[in-house]
Amino acid sequence: MKKIRKGDKVLVLAGRDKGKQGTVLRVLDDSRVLVENVNMIKRHTKPNPNKGVTGGIIDREAPIHVSNVALFNPATGKGERVGMRVMQDGSKVRFFKKSGEVADVK
């Protein structure tokens, strides 16, 4: 089970976008995540009429390493480290290490 998942609200800890918040769009295999409106790059694309893609300069997100983001805790308003805990019923949940509260409340 991953500590950062798709749909999580995260806070960027390092890099040029330090302090920004965003939602995880994708989790890649090599310990990288795509975060909405974070680490934006300009991509020069050729037009492809078969796919219906127009050419030009497109702004899009680039992957950022998972160690540079922290799960956002709405109770404290900060990004916090996350650990794994096995509950009494045998299910695994994520919890915030600083406060000890469960992050996977559904």
N, C-alpha and C positions, 0 to 999 in steps of 0.2 A: 504494500500500500504506500503510495507516494504522499509526501508531506504537503506538496503543492499540487492542486488539481485544477482542471479546467473549470472556469466559472468562479474561482476564488478571487476575492478582492485582496490585492497585495500592495505593499509599499516598497518602492525601490530604495535600496540601502547604499548603492555605490554607482559611480559612473556619472555621466553628464546629466542624467535625468534623476539624480538623487533627490528624494523627497516627494516624487510624483506618485500618485495612486492610480491604479488601473485594474481591470479585470483580465484574468488569464484567458486568452483565446485558444491556445493550444499548448500541450506539453510535448516536447520533442524527445526522441530517444536518447540523445546525448546530453542529458541533464540541462537542457535549455528550455525556456518558455517564451511564448509570444504574449506580450502584455499590451492591452489596448492603449494606443496613443503614447507609447513609451519606446525609446530607441528608434525614432523615425529616420528612415533613409529615403533617398531619392533613387528610384529605379528607372533606367532608360530602357524602354521596351519598343520592339518593332511591332508594326501592325500585323495582325494575323486575321485575314478575312474569313478563313475557315472556322475559326473559333469565335469570331465576332469581336476581336480585341482591337481597339484603336491604339495607335502608337503614341508615344509621348513620354513625358516625365511624370512618374507616378510616385506619390508619397505612400510608404507602407512601413509596417513594423518589422524590425529585425529581431532575431532571437537574443535574449539576455540570459546569462547563466543563473541557474536556480539559487545559487548561493548569494546572489546580489539582490534577492527579493525576500520579504518576510510577510507572512500572513497578517492581514490587518485585523486588529481586535477592536470591534466597535465599542466595547465597554470602556476601554482606556483611550481609544483614539490613536493608538500607536501600532506599529508593526512589531510582532513578537515571534520568538522562536516557537517551533511546534514539535511536540513529541508524540509518541504512540503509546496507547494504553489499552490493555485488554480488560473489558468490563466483566462483571460477574456472569453475565449470560453468554460469554464467549465471543462477543463481537469486539472488533478493533475500532477505536475512535482516536481522533486527534485531539490533543489538549494543548493549551497555551502553557509554556513552562513557567512563566513568571507568576501568573495568577492561579494556575492549576485548573481553570475551568475548561469544560469540553468545548471544542470548536465545531463539532459536527452536530449541532442541535438542529433537528429537522422538524 
